[in-house]
Amino acid sequence: MRRSRLVLASASATRARLLSAAGIEFECDPADVDEAAIKIDLERTGAGAADVAHALCAAKAMAVSERHPDAYVIGADQILEHGGQKFDKASSLDDARRQLQALRGRTHSLVCGVCAVHERRLTWRHEATARLEMRDFSDEFLDAYLIRAEDACRNSVGAYYVEGLGAQLFARIDGDHFTIQGLPMLALMDFLRREGLLAS
């Protein structure tokens, strides 16, 4: 089997944990790209959530590939969309409260894009979407949740981690659990096997 390095162009502890748990050897080298500028440019063109996710993950992987041209660099990004609005990570607990109030009792989509860059060339990309229905929880529950889940509120889009306390927010989830966590692992592992980076 050919042995090539695999680099994750992300600072996400969740994505790194998913790869490690699956027994995949990789390095982490977070990308330094202006995500806000990319999003603003795409918003002007009316780009959808999938287009934004793909643009962001490709920008990250391309930037890191400049430092590791011989490696397979994996980029990933996730966009939360509800009612035509795209949500970013909450900037504060008050912002997290507003986001959760907007999503409460409704269904939103998580669109996840993942790609691979090798020798500064985009060689693979994939997208997956999950749909999540938040239950109509009480204001009292929301207050308690914001106190107990402060890290998730500040560090994840939608102010939740479904693998933690955020599971209590939901009435129904349709979609791949890996996609919800930000890295469609089954599709990624299939790609890695085809490239000889995982045993088949």
N, C-alpha and C positions, 0 to 999 in steps of 0.2 A: 504494500500500500504506500502511495506517495505521501510523504510527510511534509506538509506546508503549515506554516504558523497561521493561527486564527486569532484575530484581534477584534475585540468588541469596542466600537467607537462610542462608548457610553459610560457615564458615571453612575448609572442606575444600579443600585444594590440588588434590586429585584431581578433584573435581567441577568446579572452575574450569578445570582443564586440559582436561577433556572438552568443556566448552562452547567454550572458546577454539579448540581443535583443529577443532571443527566450524564455525568461522567465525561464531559467534553473539556478537553484541554484548550485553554485560551489565555490571552493577555488582555488587560484593560488599558485603553488609551483614550480617555474622553476627548471628544472633539470640541474645539473652540470656534463655534460659528454663531453668527448673529441671527438667532432664530426669529426674533421679533421682526427684523427687517425682511426676512424671507416671507413671513406670514403677511406682513403689510403689502408687499409687492404682489403676492398671490391674491389677497383679498381684492385688490384693485381690478384684477382680471376676472373676478367672480369664481375662482377656483373652489371646487368642492373639497370635502374633508379628505378624501382619498388622495387627491392631487397634492394637498398640503402635506399629508403624512409622507408621501413618496418624496416630495421635494426636500423635506427636512432630513429624512434618513439618508438620502443620497448625498446631500451636502455634508453631513457628518462623516459618512464613510469615505467620500472623496478627500476631505480634508485630512483625515487620519492616514489614508493611503499614501499621501505625499511623504509621510514619515516611515511607512512600512510598505513600499511598493511590491515586495516579494510575497507579502502575506495576503490572506483573504481577510478583508476587513468587513465586519458586519455592522450595518447601521440600522437603527430602528427608531420609530417615533409613533406616537399615538395621539389621536385627536378625538375629543369628546364633542359630539354634536347633538343639539336638541332644538327642534323648531327652527332650523336654519341658522342657529347661533353656534359658534365654536367657542368652547370654554378652554381657558388656560389654567395652570395651577393657581390656586388661591394665593393672593398676595398678603393676606392677613386672616385672622380668625373671623373678622367681620365679613370679609369677602367669601370665606368658606361658608358662612351662614347664608349669605345671599345665594350662593350657588346651590346649596342643598335645598333651600326654600324653592328655588326655581325648578329643581328636578323632582321634588317631592310629589308623589302620586302620579308621576308621568314616566314615560319610557324614553330613554336616550340611547344613542349609539356610541360605541367605542370603535373607531376605525384605526387599525394598526398596520403600518407599513414597515416592511423589513427588506433589506437589500444586501448584496455582497459586491464589493469592489476588489478587483485583483489587477495588479499592475496598472493602477490608475484608470481602470476601465470597469464600468458597471456591467457585471456579468449575470446578475440575477436579481429579481425583485418579486415581491409577493405582498398581497394585502388580505386582511381578514377583518370581518366586522362582527361584533357582538352587540346584542340588544339587551338592555337591562331596565327592568321596571322597578322603580322605587315605590315602596309602600307609602301610604299617607300617614306618616308618623306624626306624633304630637310635638308641640313646641317644647314640652318638658323633656321628651326624649332627645330632641335636637340639642337642647342646652347641655344635657348630660353627655351626649356623644361628643360635642365640641371640646369638652373638658378632657374626656378620656382618650380621644383619638387625635390629640393636637398634632403629633408628627405627621400622621396621614393627611390631616387637613392642610398642612403647609407644603407637603412634598409630593402630592399626587393630584392629577387632574380629576376633578369631581369631588375632591376632598375625602376620598375613601380608598381603602385597600380591601377588596372582597375576601382576601385570605386572612383577614383579621376582624376587628370589631365592625368594619364596614359591612360585613355580611348581614348584620342586623337591619341594614337600611332597605333591603330588597325583598320584593314579593315574588319576582320571577327573573331568571337569567337565561337567555338563549344565546349560546355561542361557546366557543372553545375557551376553557379556563386559562390556557396559556396566553391567548389573545388578550383577554381581559387584564392580565398582568403585564402586557406590553411586549411580548415576544412570541409569535406563533411557532412554537417549538417543533411541531410535527412537520410542517412544511420546511422549516430550516434544516432539520436533521435529514430530511429526504434530499435536499440540495447538497448537504455536506457528504452524504453517502455517494451521490453521483459524481462528486468531485474527488472522491477518494480520501476524504478527510475523516470519514468514519467508516468503521467496518460494515460491510453489507452482508 
